């Protein structure tokens, strides 16, 4: 019988223990909070968003309906529907638009989440076909959308484009891209899993940003740190149809009140703090660049140079296992967790990691970051 305690599992356990034990970290993932502790915290905080006599929910009423109304209000849309996953929400949205436009082709980026992380579900499950107006590590330009060689029914824009470095266009560029799609009689759908933190970059409120699109999907567990779940917001007739398809896809769950409560708490407590996280991420990014230079690293890249959100990429010219081990040892030995896991990407010899700055990271000064970089680099065999 094979051992259930593989080297990979042991390494994962070390990473979890290091994250839990870190006294100095830029981001403390809720995933590493013990189950009973997280449930207790949810129960203790619930009175902030629900009353003592409020019902739970049955098939989407009660607190789930309250959450849907709040999302629709925040995004300036007529209606919103709760979904257990973003994968389901977007498939339903795009198949509904395909039925209305008569065109099942979706234009999106090759690094968009459905293309990389959903097992080809658009075509395998929903009969959709995808095309790519650009292969550049950014969202398409208006000219690329306008001049694309074949018709499409929906333009899907992931804001921010996570796998390209959490990148966003400028506001004027985004408006021009949307206008170019409409010139082609296409509808526009925003994959807004991380839309919540886009307001500082665009200098616009959520409703104005969402107002550019015909429909928007948002996540409750990424930036808002809810238990799970998503919502699809848009015209009332589209959302009503989406609820029918939600049932057909198996998403009409009997009760979802813990998830809905956690989402409402995220909207109440975390959403207002995201601009602060974005601002401090820019301080951290600059200090990382300075730290790598001072430590004598032959090449490094922080991308974007000025982060568009509170998340960004860091690139270094070493093997990913070497960098992951250096970060783990630093956390175990000093209590400072600067970087998580690293992954190969791009040309051979380069590795990338993602940096997230949340409440825990607000305590870091630029000097703290530079000192942590020096300690991290010291552990890289060179």
BELGI-V763374 format. One record per residue. SS is DSSP state (helix for helix, strand for strand, loop for the rest). NEAR is the number of other C-alpha atoms within 12 Angstrom. Layout:
# BELGI-V763374
ss=SS near=NEAR
ss=SS near=NEAR
This chain:
# BELGI-V763374
ss=loop near=4
ss=loop near=5
ss=loop near=9
ss=loop near=9
ss=loop near=12
ss=loop near=11
ss=helix near=11
ss=helix near=13
ss=helix near=13
ss=helix near=14
ss=helix near=19
ss=helix near=20
ss=helix near=17
ss=helix near=25
ss=helix near=30
ss=helix near=26
ss=helix near=23
ss=helix near=32
ss=helix near=35
ss=helix near=25
ss=helix near=23
ss=loop near=31
ss=loop near=24
ss=strand near=30
ss=strand near=36
ss=loop near=37
ss=loop near=35
ss=loop near=30
ss=loop near=32
ss=helix near=28
ss=helix near=21
ss=helix near=22
ss=loop near=20
ss=loop near=15
ss=helix near=13
ss=helix near=11
ss=helix near=14
ss=helix near=21
ss=helix near=20
ss=helix near=14
ss=helix near=21
ss=helix near=29
ss=helix near=21
ss=helix near=17
ss=helix near=22
ss=helix near=28
ss=helix near=17
ss=helix near=19
ss=loop near=27
ss=loop near=28
ss=loop near=14
ss=loop near=12
ss=loop near=9
ss=loop near=17
ss=loop near=19
ss=loop near=25
ss=loop near=23
ss=loop near=16
ss=loop near=24
ss=loop near=31
ss=loop near=24
ss=loop near=25
ss=helix near=33
ss=helix near=39
ss=helix near=29
ss=helix near=28
ss=helix near=41
ss=helix near=39
ss=helix near=29
ss=helix near=29
ss=helix near=39
ss=helix near=32
ss=helix near=22
ss=helix near=31
ss=helix near=37
ss=loop near=27
ss=loop near=34
ss=loop near=28
ss=strand near=34
ss=strand near=40
ss=strand near=53
ss=strand near=49
ss=strand near=44
ss=loop near=38
ss=loop near=32
ss=helix near=35
ss=helix near=37
ss=helix near=37
ss=helix near=48
ss=helix near=49
ss=helix near=40
ss=helix near=44
ss=helix near=49
ss=helix near=52
ss=helix near=35
ss=helix near=38
ss=helix near=36
ss=helix near=32
ss=helix near=22
ss=helix near=19
ss=helix near=22
ss=loop near=20
ss=loop near=26
ss=loop near=30
ss=strand near=30
ss=strand near=44
ss=strand near=45
ss=loop near=43
ss=loop near=35
ss=loop near=30
ss=loop near=34
ss=loop near=41
ss=helix near=33
ss=helix near=37
ss=helix near=26
ss=helix near=19
ss=helix near=16
ss=loop near=20
ss=loop near=13
ss=loop near=21
ss=helix near=25
ss=helix near=33
ss=helix near=21
ss=helix near=14
ss=helix near=20
ss=helix near=29
ss=loop near=21
ss=loop near=33
ss=strand near=29
ss=strand near=33
ss=strand near=31
ss=loop near=32
ss=loop near=33
ss=loop near=25
ss=loop near=18
ss=loop near=19
ss=loop near=26
ss=loop near=33
ss=loop near=40
ss=loop near=41
ss=loop near=33
ss=helix near=26
ss=helix near=22
ss=helix near=27
ss=helix near=39
ss=helix near=27
ss=loop near=19
ss=loop near=22
ss=loop near=15
ss=loop near=19
ss=loop near=29
ss=loop near=36
ss=loop near=34
ss=strand near=43
ss=strand near=52
ss=strand near=47
ss=strand near=50
ss=strand near=41
ss=loop near=47
ss=loop near=43
ss=strand near=39
ss=helix near=41
ss=helix near=32
ss=helix near=33
ss=loop near=35
ss=loop near=41
ss=strand near=37
ss=loop near=39
ss=loop near=30
ss=loop near=25
ss=helix near=23
ss=helix near=19
ss=helix near=22
ss=helix near=33
ss=helix near=25
ss=helix near=22
ss=helix near=34
ss=helix near=38
ss=helix near=25
ss=helix near=26
ss=helix near=38
ss=helix near=25
ss=helix near=21
ss=loop near=26
ss=loop near=21
ss=loop near=34
ss=strand near=40
ss=strand near=41
ss=strand near=45
ss=strand near=44
ss=strand near=40
ss=strand near=41
ss=loop near=39
ss=loop near=38
ss=helix near=44
ss=helix near=44
ss=helix near=45
ss=helix near=41
ss=helix near=35
ss=helix near=30
ss=helix near=32
ss=helix near=28
ss=loop near=17
ss=loop near=22
ss=loop near=23
ss=helix near=32
ss=helix near=26
ss=helix near=21
ss=helix near=35
ss=helix near=41
ss=loop near=28
ss=loop near=32
ss=loop near=38
ss=loop near=39
ss=strand near=45
ss=strand near=51
ss=strand near=49
ss=strand near=49
ss=strand near=44
ss=loop near=40
ss=loop near=33
ss=loop near=35
ss=loop near=41
ss=loop near=37
ss=loop near=38
ss=loop near=34
ss=loop near=32
ss=loop near=32
ss=loop near=39
ss=strand near=43
ss=strand near=51
ss=strand near=53
ss=strand near=48
ss=strand near=42
ss=loop near=28
ss=helix near=22
ss=helix near=22
ss=helix near=30
ss=helix near=35
ss=helix near=23
ss=helix near=28
ss=helix near=38
ss=helix near=33
ss=helix near=21
ss=helix near=26
ss=helix near=33
ss=helix near=23
ss=helix near=17
ss=loop near=23
ss=loop near=18
ss=loop near=30
ss=loop near=27
ss=loop near=24
ss=loop near=17
ss=loop near=23
ss=loop near=31
ss=helix near=36
ss=helix near=31
ss=helix near=37
ss=helix near=45
ss=helix near=44
ss=helix near=41
ss=helix near=43
ss=helix near=41
ss=helix near=33
ss=helix near=35
ss=helix near=33
ss=helix near=26
ss=helix near=21
ss=helix near=26
ss=helix near=33
ss=helix near=22
ss=helix near=25
ss=helix near=36
ss=helix near=31
ss=helix near=25
ss=helix near=37
ss=helix near=36
ss=helix near=29
ss=helix near=35
ss=helix near=44
ss=helix near=35
ss=helix near=31
ss=helix near=43
ss=helix near=42
ss=helix near=29
ss=helix near=29
ss=helix near=42
ss=helix near=33
ss=helix near=28
ss=helix near=30
ss=helix near=31
ss=helix near=21
ss=helix near=21
ss=loop near=24
ss=loop near=17
ss=loop near=25
ss=loop near=16
ss=loop near=21
ss=strand near=29
ss=strand near=29
ss=strand near=35
ss=strand near=35
ss=loop near=33
ss=loop near=27
ss=loop near=30
ss=loop near=37
ss=loop near=42
ss=loop near=43
ss=loop near=47
ss=strand near=45
ss=strand near=37
ss=strand near=41
ss=strand near=43
ss=strand near=37
ss=strand near=37
ss=loop near=31
ss=loop near=31
ss=loop near=26
ss=helix near=27
ss=helix near=25
ss=helix near=27
ss=helix near=36
ss=helix near=33
ss=helix near=31
ss=helix near=35
ss=helix near=38
ss=helix near=36
ss=helix near=31
ss=helix near=35
ss=helix near=33
ss=helix near=25
ss=helix near=20
ss=helix near=23
ss=loop near=22
ss=strand near=36
ss=strand near=43
ss=loop near=47
ss=loop near=44
ss=loop near=39
ss=loop near=30
ss=loop near=29
ss=strand near=27
ss=strand near=23
ss=loop near=21
ss=loop near=14
ss=loop near=13
ss=loop near=14
ss=loop near=19
ss=loop near=24
ss=strand near=29
ss=strand near=35
ss=strand near=36
ss=strand near=33
ss=strand near=39
ss=strand near=40
ss=loop near=39
ss=loop near=35
ss=helix near=32
ss=helix near=25
ss=helix near=35
ss=helix near=30
ss=helix near=23
ss=loop near=31
ss=loop near=24
ss=helix near=24
ss=helix near=18
ss=helix near=26
ss=helix near=36
ss=helix near=27
ss=helix near=26
ss=helix near=36
ss=helix near=38
ss=helix near=29
ss=helix near=29
ss=helix near=35
ss=helix near=35
ss=helix near=22
ss=loop near=22
ss=loop near=27
ss=loop near=15
ss=loop near=14
